[in-house]
Amino acid sequence: LTRTGWAFPFFGTLLGWLGVALTGTDAGSNALFGNLQKVTAEQLGLSPILMASANSSGGVMGKMIDAQSIVVSATATQQVGREAAIFKAVFRHSIVLASIVGLIVVLYAFALPWIVPR
């Protein structure tokens, strides 16, 4: 991940997104990728606090596409059997929102680093 260089804050956010999409929980994503985010941030001279937060914030955007959330939403709206359609409908929103969060993290990392405590 250190090869991503200046783009790491963006991709670190998407890593959190992917972790929640796979595990179904933000806590699971943090356990899976939290230390990786911290170590990579330290090697790149970025704030480990910012990147841990980016992992969690990106994860929140991935929550809408995890399997449990899709099943719960299908059941709650009486659309059982339409899980694929629900997934397709929310996938774009999830990617766009995670990308926006990633851009905000890049802004905090390079333009406004004084905002994040060291």
C-alpha positions in Angstrom: 0.0 0.0 0.0 2.9 2.4 0.5 3.3 2.4 -3.3 0.0 4.3 -3.6 1.9 7.3 -2.2 -0.2 10.5 -2.1 -3.3 8.6 -3.1 -3.2 6.3 -0.1 -5.7 8.4 1.9 -8.3 7.8 -0.9 -7.5 4.1 -1.3 -7.4 3.6 2.5 -11.0 4.8 2.7 -12.0 2.3 0.0 -10.2 -0.4 1.9 -12.5 0.3 4.9 -15.4 0.2 2.4 -14.3 -3.2 1.1 -13.8 -4.5 4.7 -17.4 -3.7 5.7 -18.8 -5.0 2.5 -17.0 -8.3 3.2 -17.4 -8.7 6.9 -20.7 -6.9 7.4 -19.5 -4.8 10.3 -17.4 -1.7 10.8 -15.8 -3.3 13.8 -14.8 -6.3 11.6 -13.3 -4.0 9.0 -11.3 -2.2 11.7 -10.0 -5.4 13.1 -9.1 -6.7 9.6 -7.5 -3.6 8.2 -6.9 -1.2 11.2 -3.3 -2.1 11.9 -2.5 -2.2 8.2 -3.8 1.4 7.9 -1.8 2.5 10.9 1.5 1.1 9.8 1.1 2.3 6.2 0.2 5.8 7.4 3.3 5.9 9.6 5.5 4.8 6.7 4.1 7.5 4.5 4.3 10.2 7.2 0.5 10.5 7.4 -1.6 10.7 10.6 -2.4 7.2 11.8 -5.5 8.7 13.5 -6.7 10.1 10.2 -6.2 6.7 8.4 -7.9 4.8 11.2 -10.8 7.2 10.9 -10.8 6.9 7.1 -11.0 3.1 7.4 -14.1 3.4 9.7 -15.7 6.2 7.6 -15.2 4.4 4.4 -16.6 1.3 6.1 -19.9 3.1 6.9 -20.4 3.7 3.2 -19.9 0.0 2.6 -22.5 -1.0 5.1 -25.4 -0.5 2.7 -24.1 -3.2 0.4 -23.2 -5.9 2.8 -25.3 -9.1 2.6 -27.0 -8.7 6.0 -28.2 -5.1 5.2 -29.5 -6.2 1.8 -31.5 -9.1 3.4 -32.9 -6.9 6.2 -34.0 -4.2 3.8 -35.6 -6.8 1.4 -37.5 -8.3 4.4 -38.5 -5.0 5.9 -39.9 -3.7 2.6 -41.6 -7.0 1.7 -39.3 -7.4 -1.4 -37.9 -10.9 -0.6 -36.4 -12.3 -3.7 -35.4 -8.9 -5.0 -32.1 -8.7 -3.2 -30.1 -8.4 -6.5 -32.2 -5.5 -7.6 -31.7 -3.8 -4.2 -28.0 -4.4 -4.4 -27.8 -2.9 -7.9 -29.7 0.1 -6.7 -27.5 0.9 -3.8 -24.1 -0.1 -5.1 -23.5 3.1 -7.1 -24.6 5.2 -4.2 -22.2 3.3 -1.9 -19.2 3.8 -4.3 -19.9 7.4 -4.9 -20.3 8.2 -1.2 -17.1 6.2 -0.3 -15.3 8.1 -3.0 -16.5 11.5 -1.6 -15.3 10.4 1.8 -12.0 9.4 0.3 -11.6 12.8 -1.3 -12.3 14.5 2.0 -9.6 12.3 3.7 -7.1 13.4 1.0 -8.1 17.0 1.7 -7.5 16.5 5.4 -4.2 14.6 4.8 -2.6 17.3 2.6 -4.5 20.6 2.6 -5.7 20.7 6.2 -3.4 18.4 8.2 -3.6 20.7 11.2 -7.2 19.6 11.7 -6.2 16.0 12.6 -4.5 15.5 16.0 -1.1 13.8 15.8 
